[in-house]
Amino acid sequence: MIKLTAHAQRRRCQRGIRNSRLYALLENADVERPLGGNCWLLKVSHHTARTIRGYDGLARQAAIYCESTGEVVSVLHATDTRRGRRYRKGR
């Protein structure tokens, strides 16, 4: 069972991401990017998402996972993670 922080649960509900979709994202995540503070951005690549049946658009969602606590910290729509957002590590 995957643990979610209260913040992640609230964001999941606000963004309309169902639990089954979040679990599919975490099970099939093949893109990992370090964010700092023992946190990682987990995402499914477009290539892998095409092979997963019943989860259209899974590549457009991402989760932030904290290794030190073992919890999902946040859930978001990842429109373009290469350009970054607020969660990107500062320069």
mmCIF file of the C-alpha atoms, coordinates in Angstrom:
data_MODEL
# 
_entry.id   MODEL 
# 
loop_
_atom_site.group_PDB 
_atom_site.id 
_atom_site.type_symbol 
_atom_site.label_atom_id 
_atom_site.label_alt_id 
_atom_site.label_comp_id 
_atom_site.label_asym_id 
_atom_site.label_entity_id 
_atom_site.label_seq_id 
_atom_site.pdbx_PDB_ins_code 
_atom_site.Cartn_x 
_atom_site.Cartn_y 
_atom_site.Cartn_z 
_atom_site.occupancy 
_atom_site.B_iso_or_equiv 
_atom_site.pdbx_formal_charge 
_atom_site.auth_seq_id 
_atom_site.auth_comp_id 
_atom_site.auth_asym_id 
_atom_site.auth_atom_id 
_atom_site.pdbx_PDB_model_num 
ATOM 1  C CA . MET A 1 1  ? 0.000  0.000  0.000   1.00 0.00 ? 1  MET A CA 1 
ATOM 2  C CA . ILE A 1 2  ? 1.304  3.408  -0.910  1.00 0.00 ? 2  ILE A CA 1 
ATOM 3  C CA . LYS A 1 3  ? 1.113  6.184  1.656   1.00 0.00 ? 3  LYS A CA 1 
ATOM 4  C CA . LEU A 1 4  ? -0.034 9.665  0.663   1.00 0.00 ? 4  LEU A CA 1 
ATOM 5  C CA . THR A 1 5  ? 0.483  12.818 2.675   1.00 0.00 ? 5  THR A CA 1 
ATOM 6  C CA . ALA A 1 6  ? -2.559 14.977 3.393   1.00 0.00 ? 6  ALA A CA 1 
ATOM 7  C CA . HIS A 1 7  ? -1.272 17.432 0.778   1.00 0.00 ? 7  HIS A CA 1 
ATOM 8  C CA . ALA A 1 8  ? -0.988 14.692 -1.870  1.00 0.00 ? 8  ALA A CA 1 
ATOM 9  C CA . GLN A 1 9  ? -4.487 13.431 -1.078  1.00 0.00 ? 9  GLN A CA 1 
ATOM 10 C CA . ARG A 1 10 ? -5.913 16.948 -1.384  1.00 0.00 ? 10 ARG A CA 1 
ATOM 11 C CA . ARG A 1 11 ? -4.100 17.573 -4.695  1.00 0.00 ? 11 ARG A CA 1 
ATOM 12 C CA . ARG A 1 12 ? -5.192 14.194 -6.045  1.00 0.00 ? 12 ARG A CA 1 
ATOM 13 C CA . CYS A 1 13 ? -8.828 15.090 -5.379  1.00 0.00 ? 13 CYS A CA 1 
ATOM 14 C CA . GLN A 1 14 ? -8.475 18.641 -6.719  1.00 0.00 ? 14 GLN A CA 1 
ATOM 15 C CA . ARG A 1 15 ? -6.903 17.407 -9.945  1.00 0.00 ? 15 ARG A CA 1 
ATOM 16 C CA . GLY A 1 16 ? -9.376 14.579 -10.468 1.00 0.00 ? 16 GLY A CA 1 
ATOM 17 C CA . ILE A 1 17 ? -6.830 11.761 -10.357 1.00 0.00 ? 17 ILE A CA 1 
ATOM 18 C CA . ARG A 1 18 ? -8.329 8.503  -9.114  1.00 0.00 ? 18 ARG A CA 1 
ATOM 19 C CA . ASN A 1 19 ? -6.487 6.151  -6.779  1.00 0.00 ? 19 ASN A CA 1 
ATOM 20 C CA . SER A 1 20 ? -6.340 3.419  -9.427  1.00 0.00 ? 20 SER A CA 1 
ATOM 21 C CA . ARG A 1 21 ? -4.692 5.860  -11.840 1.00 0.00 ? 21 ARG A CA 1 
ATOM 22 C CA . LEU A 1 22 ? -2.171 6.963  -9.231  1.00 0.00 ? 22 LEU A CA 1 
ATOM 23 C CA . TYR A 1 23 ? -1.263 3.346  -8.428  1.00 0.00 ? 23 TYR A CA 1 
ATOM 24 C CA . ALA A 1 24 ? -0.867 2.582  -12.154 1.00 0.00 ? 24 ALA A CA 1 
ATOM 25 C CA . LEU A 1 25 ? 1.404  5.638  -12.457 1.00 0.00 ? 25 LEU A CA 1 
ATOM 26 C CA . LEU A 1 26 ? 3.590  4.553  -9.536  1.00 0.00 ? 26 LEU A CA 1 
ATOM 27 C CA . GLU A 1 27 ? 3.781  0.914  -10.658 1.00 0.00 ? 27 GLU A CA 1 
ATOM 28 C CA . ASN A 1 28 ? 4.763  1.775  -14.228 1.00 0.00 ? 28 ASN A CA 1 
ATOM 29 C CA . ALA A 1 29 ? 6.890  4.879  -13.665 1.00 0.00 ? 29 ALA A CA 1 
ATOM 30 C CA . ASP A 1 30 ? 9.976  4.695  -15.832 1.00 0.00 ? 30 ASP A CA 1 
ATOM 31 C CA . VAL A 1 31 ? 11.059 8.336  -15.684 1.00 0.00 ? 31 VAL A CA 1 
ATOM 32 C CA . GLU A 1 32 ? 12.635 9.494  -12.447 1.00 0.00 ? 32 GLU A CA 1 
ATOM 33 C CA . ARG A 1 33 ? 14.088 12.939 -11.851 1.00 0.00 ? 33 ARG A CA 1 
ATOM 34 C CA . PRO A 1 34 ? 15.733 14.075 -8.616  1.00 0.00 ? 34 PRO A CA 1 
ATOM 35 C CA . LEU A 1 35 ? 14.185 17.158 -7.031  1.00 0.00 ? 35 LEU A CA 1 
ATOM 36 C CA . GLY A 1 36 ? 16.285 17.508 -3.895  1.00 0.00 ? 36 GLY A CA 1 
ATOM 37 C CA . GLY A 1 37 ? 15.506 16.762 -0.273  1.00 0.00 ? 37 GLY A CA 1 
ATOM 38 C CA . ASN A 1 38 ? 15.318 13.018 -1.044  1.00 0.00 ? 38 ASN A CA 1 
ATOM 39 C CA . CYS A 1 39 ? 12.339 13.627 -3.358  1.00 0.00 ? 39 CYS A CA 1 
ATOM 40 C CA . TRP A 1 40 ? 11.885 12.299 -6.870  1.00 0.00 ? 40 TRP A CA 1 
ATOM 41 C CA . LEU A 1 41 ? 9.528  13.167 -9.701  1.00 0.00 ? 41 LEU A CA 1 
ATOM 42 C CA . LEU A 1 42 ? 7.994  9.926  -10.995 1.00 0.00 ? 42 LEU A CA 1 
ATOM 43 C CA . LYS A 1 43 ? 6.390  9.817  -14.414 1.00 0.00 ? 43 LYS A CA 1 
ATOM 44 C CA . VAL A 1 44 ? 5.421  7.320  -17.112 1.00 0.00 ? 44 VAL A CA 1 
ATOM 45 C CA . SER A 1 45 ? 6.988  7.914  -20.517 1.00 0.00 ? 45 SER A CA 1 
ATOM 46 C CA . HIS A 1 46 ? 4.703  8.309  -23.542 1.00 0.00 ? 46 HIS A CA 1 
ATOM 47 C CA . HIS A 1 47 ? 6.095  5.086  -25.024 1.00 0.00 ? 47 HIS A CA 1 
ATOM 48 C CA . THR A 1 48 ? 5.260  3.052  -21.912 1.00 0.00 ? 48 THR A CA 1 
ATOM 49 C CA . ALA A 1 49 ? 1.869  4.742  -21.470 1.00 0.00 ? 49 ALA A CA 1 
ATOM 50 C CA . ARG A 1 50 ? 0.796  3.523  -24.915 1.00 0.00 ? 50 ARG A CA 1 
ATOM 51 C CA . THR A 1 51 ? 1.347  -0.080 -23.831 1.00 0.00 ? 51 THR A CA 1 
ATOM 52 C CA . ILE A 1 52 ? -0.795 0.192  -20.666 1.00 0.00 ? 52 ILE A CA 1 
ATOM 53 C CA . ARG A 1 53 ? -4.377 -0.704 -21.433 1.00 0.00 ? 53 ARG A CA 1 
ATOM 54 C CA . GLY A 1 54 ? -7.175 1.469  -20.067 1.00 0.00 ? 54 GLY A CA 1 
ATOM 55 C CA . TYR A 1 55 ? -5.016 4.341  -18.858 1.00 0.00 ? 55 TYR A CA 1 
ATOM 56 C CA . ASP A 1 56 ? -5.064 6.890  -21.659 1.00 0.00 ? 56 ASP A CA 1 
ATOM 57 C CA . GLY A 1 57 ? -3.138 10.041 -20.827 1.00 0.00 ? 57 GLY A CA 1 
ATOM 58 C CA . LEU A 1 58 ? -1.162 8.470  -17.982 1.00 0.00 ? 58 LEU A CA 1 
ATOM 59 C CA . ALA A 1 59 ? 1.993  10.128 -19.336 1.00 0.00 ? 59 ALA A CA 1 
ATOM 60 C CA . ARG A 1 60 ? 0.483  13.542 -18.603 1.00 0.00 ? 60 ARG A CA 1 
ATOM 61 C CA . GLN A 1 61 ? 0.445  12.967 -14.847 1.00 0.00 ? 61 GLN A CA 1 
ATOM 62 C CA . ALA A 1 62 ? 3.249  12.775 -12.318 1.00 0.00 ? 62 ALA A CA 1 
ATOM 63 C CA . ALA A 1 63 ? 3.854  12.191 -8.629  1.00 0.00 ? 63 ALA A CA 1 
ATOM 64 C CA . ILE A 1 64 ? 6.484  13.478 -6.244  1.00 0.00 ? 64 ILE A CA 1 
ATOM 65 C CA . TYR A 1 65 ? 7.782  10.730 -3.984  1.00 0.00 ? 65 TYR A CA 1 
ATOM 66 C CA . CYS A 1 66 ? 9.917  11.225 -0.864  1.00 0.00 ? 66 CYS A CA 1 
ATOM 67 C CA . GLU A 1 67 ? 12.392 8.405  -0.239  1.00 0.00 ? 67 GLU A CA 1 
ATOM 68 C CA . SER A 1 68 ? 13.128 9.318  3.359   1.00 0.00 ? 68 SER A CA 1 
ATOM 69 C CA . THR A 1 69 ? 9.474  9.079  4.484   1.00 0.00 ? 69 THR A CA 1 
ATOM 70 C CA . GLY A 1 70 ? 8.253  6.607  1.849   1.00 0.00 ? 70 GLY A CA 1 
ATOM 71 C CA . GLU A 1 71 ? 5.254  8.794  0.999   1.00 0.00 ? 71 GLU A CA 1 
ATOM 72 C CA . VAL A 1 72 ? 3.854  10.454 -2.078  1.00 0.00 ? 72 VAL A CA 1 
ATOM 73 C CA . VAL A 1 73 ? 4.176  14.164 -1.349  1.00 0.00 ? 73 VAL A CA 1 
ATOM 74 C CA . SER A 1 74 ? 2.193  15.585 -4.267  1.00 0.00 ? 74 SER A CA 1 
ATOM 75 C CA . VAL A 1 75 ? 0.355  14.640 -7.452  1.00 0.00 ? 75 VAL A CA 1 
ATOM 76 C CA . LEU A 1 76 ? 0.251  16.880 -10.504 1.00 0.00 ? 76 LEU A CA 1 
ATOM 77 C CA . HIS A 1 77 ? -0.442 17.198 -14.199 1.00 0.00 ? 77 HIS A CA 1 
ATOM 78 C CA . ALA A 1 78 ? 2.933  17.091 -15.927 1.00 0.00 ? 78 ALA A CA 1 
ATOM 79 C CA . THR A 1 79 ? 2.470  19.060 -19.123 1.00 0.00 ? 79 THR A CA 1 
ATOM 80 C CA . ASP A 1 80 ? 6.174  19.479 -19.844 1.00 0.00 ? 80 ASP A CA 1 
ATOM 81 C CA . THR A 1 81 ? 8.545  18.354 -17.115 1.00 0.00 ? 81 THR A CA 1 
ATOM 82 C CA . ARG A 1 82 ? 11.645 19.138 -19.180 1.00 0.00 ? 82 ARG A CA 1 
ATOM 83 C CA . ARG A 1 83 ? 11.042 22.881 -18.930 1.00 0.00 ? 83 ARG A CA 1 
ATOM 84 C CA . GLY A 1 84 ? 10.208 22.593 -15.262 1.00 0.00 ? 84 GLY A CA 1 
ATOM 85 C CA . ARG A 1 85 ? 7.790  24.205 -12.862 1.00 0.00 ? 85 ARG A CA 1 
ATOM 86 C CA . ARG A 1 86 ? 7.963  25.376 -9.296  1.00 0.00 ? 86 ARG A CA 1 
ATOM 87 C CA . TYR A 1 87 ? 9.130  21.907 -8.192  1.00 0.00 ? 87 TYR A CA 1 
ATOM 88 C CA . ARG A 1 88 ? 12.281 22.212 -10.275 1.00 0.00 ? 88 ARG A CA 1 
ATOM 89 C CA . LYS A 1 89 ? 15.506 22.503 -8.332  1.00 0.00 ? 89 LYS A CA 1 
ATOM 90 C CA . GLY A 1 90 ? 16.769 26.107 -8.218  1.00 0.00 ? 90 GLY A CA 1 
ATOM 91 C CA . ARG A 1 91 ? 19.855 27.117 -10.156 1.00 0.00 ? 91 ARG A CA 1 
# 
